[in-house]
Amino acid sequence: MTMPETERLDAMLTRLKLTAIRERLDTLLDEAARRELTLRETLAYLCEQEVAHKEQRRIQMGLSIARFPFLRTLEGFDFSAQPAVDPGQIRELACGRWIANGDALLLLGPPGVGKSHLAVALGREAVKAGYSVLFTTATALITQLVQAHANGVLEERLRHFAKPKLLIIDELGYLPLEPGAANLFFQLVTRRYERGSLLVTSNRAVSEWGEVFGDAVVATAILDRLLHHSHVITIRGDSYRLRAKRKAGLIKPDSIHHQEQVVRG
């Protein structure tokens, strides 16, 4: 192939945005020749490589936009340590049908039992399945909504948090919420109701959310919408961190119970 033809091909691949083929053309053609592929098989092989490249870039972009605070996977979750968690149910949730339906998922339980791990892992699976995802803590979410309300740009913030197909809200109930949090959270839940999915982790049972929000009436209205189409998983068991310390003999079992009571307090 002459230089002008090479440049013309490169220009066409660039125009068609076939990045993987353009960047690896010689290597891919050499591999096709080694396999003795027909012309049609070679074309299919080139397309497969391009699709795989674009899919990987899509996933990387989705994970970046999601803003997960750490890397967690379903493969890395210790189901044997948390018998209350049904691996089959988690695998079913990982398929994402609940997200397609706009359902809510509540992961409840004491600190350290793997709620955030599951939330991030399921969020990653959602990104792989093609859903837009955004991760935030409850405290950060409420703080942004309160500030937006004070600055007269609440609608803009609500649109921001209503946009992703799955919004993950971590650690609801761990820290006191700002005044007005119940009303602002209610507006967000209403905005997403039957349109986008919510995944919420909390160390407080839903019966205690009135205390969490400081407004039992609004908390009931929030739960009415969240629980209408929902999946609720309650994890009962020892904290991974405390269990590791106990095995190492650093703390006694009765001190674990005391620490959990202090955190919930």
N, C-alpha and C positions, 0 to 999 in steps of 0.2 A: 504494500500500500504506500503510495507516495505521500510526501509530507502534507501537501494541500488536502488530500483526502483524509488524512489523519486529523488534521485541524478541523475539517468540516464535520467529521464524525463527533469529535470532542464538543464542537459548538452545538450540534443537534442534541447530544446527550445532556449537555448543560441546559439547553432550552426546555427539554422535556423533564428536567430535574431528576434524571436517573443517576444520582450521585454515586451509588455503589458500583454501578456498571462502569461509569466514567473513570472512577479512581482506581478500579481494579481490573480494567478490561483485559490487559495482557495476561494477568494471572488467571483470570476466569477462562479465557480462551485456551490457555495452555492446559488447564485442568479438563476442559471439555475435550480437547484433543487427546489427552492421556486416557480418558474414558472411552474414546472413540464414539462420541455422541453424534447422532445425525444432526442435520441443520435444525430440524424442529426441536429435538431434544436439547440442543445447545441454547436455542432461544428460550425454552422453558427453564433451563438451568439459570440463565442470566436473569430472567424475571424473578425466579425464586430468591436469588441473592438480593435483588433490589427490594423485594417485598420484606424480606427478613431484616434488611438494613433500616427500612422505613419504620417497621414495627418496633425495632429496638430504640430508634430515636424518639418515637412517639411515647414509649414507656418511660424513657429517661426524662423527657420533657414533663410528662404527667407527674412523675415522682418529685421533680423539682418544684412544680407548681403546688403540689400537695403540702409541702413544707413539713414533712414528718420529722420529728425531733431526733429520731434514732432509727437504726435498721433493726427490724424484727420480722421474722417469717413464721408461717404456720409450722414449717418443718422444725423450727427451733423451739416450739412450745412443748413443755413437758406435761403431756396429758396424764401421765401416770401419777404425777404429783398433785393433780387436781381432778379427782374422780368425779366431781360434780359437773365437769365439763364433758359433754358428749362429743367425741371426735367426729362422729357422723353428722351431727347437727352443724358443727363448725365447717366441715367440708361442704355441706349443702349451702351454708351462708356464703362460702367463698365463691360459689358459682355466680352470685350476684343477682339472682331473680328478685330478691327482696328489694334491691336497689332499683331495678327496672319497674317495680310496682310502687315505688315511693314509700315503702314501709320504714318503720323506725326499729332500731336495735338498741336495747338497753343492756349494758354489762354492769352488774351490780355485785358488790362484795367488799370485804375489808381491804385495807392497803396491802400491796405486795403480792396479790394472788394471780396476777397476770392479765388484768383487765386492759391496761394500756398496751401490753404486748399483743393481745388479740386485736385490739382496735387498729393498731398500726399494720399488723399482718393482713387483716381483712381489707384495710384501705389499699394496701399494695396490690392485693388480688383484684380489687375493683379497678385500679388503674390499668392493670394488665388486660382486664376484660373490656376496656374502652370507656370507662366512666370517669368523669372529672371529679376530683376529690380535693378537699381542703381540710387540714387538721389545725385545731386550735385548742387551747385550754379554756375551761369555763371562765376563769379569771380574766384572761386576756380578751376573750370575746366580750364579756360584760363591760370591761374597762373601755374598749373601743366604742361600744354602743353608747355608753354614758357620755364619753367625750364628744362623740358625733352629735348626740342630742343637744349637748350644751353649745356646740358650735353651729347648730342649725343645719347639719348635713346628715341627719339620721337616715333619711331615705336612701342616700348614696351608700351608706354602710350596710343597710338592710339588703340592698340589691347585691352588694358584694358577697355577703354570706348566703344569699338565696340562690346565687348563680350555680355553684357546683352541684352535680347530681348527688353527691354524698358529702355531707358536712359532718366531721368527727369532732365532738366536743368532749374533751378529756377532763377528768378530775372535778366533776361537779360535786360540790359539798365539802371539799377539802378545806377551803378557805372561805371566810365571810365574804358575801357579795355586797357590792355597793348599793346604796339606796336607789330604788327605782329599777333594780335588776329584774324583778319579777315581771313588770310590765313590758320592759324591753325584750326580755327573753320570750314572752308570750307573743309579741309582735313578730319576732323571727320565726317562731314555731308556726304561727298562723300563715306567714308568708310561704313557708315551705310545705305546709300541710297538703298531702296527696300530690305534691309536685316534685319534691326532692326528698331524699332519705336523710335521716339523722341517726348517727351512732353516738350514744352518750354513755360515758363511763362514770360511775358514782360509787362512793363508799357508803352512801345512805340509801336505805330502802325507800321506795316511792311513797310510802306512808309518812316519811319524814321530810318530804320535799317542801311542805308548808314551812317548816323551820328553816330549811336551806334558803328559801326565797324571802322569808319573813312576811309572807302573805299567803295564807291558806287558800283563799278564794281564787286568786290568780294561779296558784300552784295546781289547784284542781282543774282549772281550765287548760293549763299546759298539758297535764297528764291525760286529760280527756282526748286531746288531739294526738298525743304521742302514742297512747295505748290503743287507739282505734284500730290501726293496722301496725302491729308490732310483734317483735320477738324479744322476750325477756330471758336473760340468762343470769342466774344468781350463782356466784362462785363462792363456795364455802371451803375454807382450808387455811393452812398456815401460810404466812408470807414466805416467799422464796428466800429473802434475805435473812429473816429471823430463823428459818429452819436451818439454813447453812450455819448460822452462828451457834444454834443449839447443838448441831452435830459436832461442831468443833469444841463444844463444851464452854463456850464463851458466855452463854446465858442459860438460865434455868427456864423450864416450861412455864412456871407461874409468872415469870417476868414478861413473857410474850403476851399473855392475856392482859397484863397491866398496861403494856405499851399500846396494845390495840385499843383499849378503853380510852387512853389518853388521846390518841389520834382521833377517835370518833367523837370524843367529848365535846 
